[in-house]
Amino acid sequence: MDILECINSKRSIRAYTDEIISEETLTNLIELGTKSSTGSGLEPWGFVIIRDKDEINSLSEMSKKYLLDNLERYPYLHQYEDWLKNPKYSIFNHANTLLIIYGNTESHWYVYDCTLAAGNIMLAAHSMGIGTCWIGFAEHTLNTKEFKEKYGVPEKYQLVCPMSMGYMKTKLTAPERKKPIIFHP
Ligand SMILES: Cc1cc2nc3c(=O)[nH]c(=O)nc-3n(C[C@H](O)[C@H](O)[C@H](O)COP(=O)(O)O)c2cc1C
């Protein structure tokens, strides 16, 4: 796929086939992610891959419960209350793969760097027919001390991007966006 076509047509994908993404493909995607620019050349990223569907489901349930119990802290999530209360709703949209990106806080630039890496991964995946979605709903659950300990993430790493992924079930049309605000032409 041509790079401009890839950028223009990439969407957040929330419906996946059962096809498993191979380890080789995931490694390739992560390596492509790390080709992005990185402040002071520090490469502050670290990755966790989860492919156990029961674990993914349990993380979704934990996140839903946490958000519903603490909704007053997240006014920007009130509009999603009905989704979170729906027992059939999986915050990861029943994906069979989660790719989680953490940044080393020793680099001032870790949020920017990891976000650029996430963007690269999303575009590269799209070009391979793999859909991705940034899952902000998982922000708390995947950044707790307990979760990081379980998956070997050192304390000085902070969560930047929880990403669900899987082969696309349906192809969406290119995104429509507002006209960009250009403060000074
Ligand atoms: C920081 C961030 C957090 C997001 N969190 C969620 C989320 O929790 N659940 C979800 O389904 N989509 C989430 N999205 C995807 C957005 O809803 C999506 O990008 C937006 O609606 C535009 O659609 P498009 O990506 O298909 O163009 C998130 C996207 C970003 C960048």
The ligand as an SDF file (V2000), in Angstrom:
LIG
                    3D

 31 33  0  0  0  0  0  0  0  0999 V2000
   -5.7470    8.7960   23.1370 C   0  0  0  0  0  0  0  0  0  0  0  0
   -6.8630    7.9800   22.4860 C   0  0  0  0  0  0  0  0  0  0  0  0
   -7.7010    7.2250   23.3030 C   0  0  0  0  0  0  0  0  0  0  0  0
   -8.7050    6.4280   22.7180 C   0  0  0  0  0  0  0  0  0  0  0  0
   -9.4510    5.6110   23.5190 N   0  0  0  0  0  0  0  0  0  0  0  0
  -10.3730    4.7840   22.9510 C   0  0  0  0  0  0  0  0  0  0  0  0
  -11.0760    3.8330   23.7450 C   0  0  0  0  0  0  0  0  0  0  0  0
  -10.9050    3.7110   24.9610 O   0  0  0  0  0  0  0  0  0  0  0  0
  -11.9890    3.0340   23.1160 N   0  0  0  0  0  0  0  0  0  0  0  0
  -12.2130    3.0970   21.7650 C   0  0  0  0  0  0  0  0  0  0  0  0
  -13.0360    2.3220   21.2600 O   0  0  0  0  0  0  0  0  0  0  0  0
  -11.5580    3.9860   20.9850 N   0  0  0  0  0  0  0  0  0  0  0  0
  -10.6320    4.8210   21.5380 C   0  0  0  0  0  0  0  0  0  0  0  0
   -9.9060    5.6790   20.7430 N   0  0  0  0  0  0  0  0  0  0  0  0
  -10.1610    5.7570   19.2920 C   0  0  0  0  0  0  0  0  0  0  0  0
  -10.9320    7.0370   18.9340 C   0  0  0  0  0  0  0  0  0  0  0  0
  -12.2680    6.9030   19.3830 O   0  0  0  0  0  0  0  0  0  0  0  0
  -10.8710    7.2480   17.3960 C   0  0  0  0  0  0  0  0  0  0  0  0
   -9.5360    7.4890   17.0220 O   0  0  0  0  0  0  0  0  0  0  0  0
  -11.7510    8.4260   16.9410 C   0  0  0  0  0  0  0  0  0  0  0  0
  -13.1120    8.1660   17.1840 O   0  0  0  0  0  0  0  0  0  0  0  0
  -11.5640    8.7120   15.4360 C   0  0  0  0  0  0  0  0  0  0  0  0
  -11.8480    7.5600   14.6680 O   0  0  0  0  0  0  0  0  0  0  0  0
  -10.7790    6.9440   13.6380 P   0  0  0  0  0  0  0  0  0  0  0  0
   -9.5200    6.6410   14.4290 O   0  0  0  0  0  0  0  0  0  0  0  0
  -11.4300    5.7050   13.0690 O   0  0  0  0  0  0  0  0  0  0  0  0
  -10.5310    7.9630   12.5790 O   0  0  0  0  0  0  0  0  0  0  0  0
   -8.8990    6.4600   21.3050 C   0  0  0  0  0  0  0  0  0  0  0  0
   -8.0300    7.2210   20.4950 C   0  0  0  0  0  0  0  0  0  0  0  0
   -7.0200    7.9560   21.0780 C   0  0  0  0  0  0  0  0  0  0  0  0
   -6.0590    8.7110   20.1770 C   0  0  0  0  0  0  0  0  0  0  0  0
  1  2  1  0
  2  3  1  0
  2 30  2  0
  3  4  2  0
  4  5  1  0
  4 28  1  0
  5  6  2  0
  6  7  1  0
  6 13  1  0
  7  8  2  0
  7  9  1  0
  9 10  1  0
 10 11  2  0
 10 12  1  0
 12 13  2  0
 13 14  1  0
 14 15  1  0
 14 28  1  0
 15 16  1  0
 16 17  1  0
 16 18  1  0
 18 19  1  0
 18 20  1  0
 20 21  1  0
 20 22  1  0
 22 23  1  0
 23 24  1  0
 24 25  2  0
 24 26  1  0
 24 27  1  0
 28 29  2  0
 29 30  1  0
 30 31  1  0
M  END
$$$$
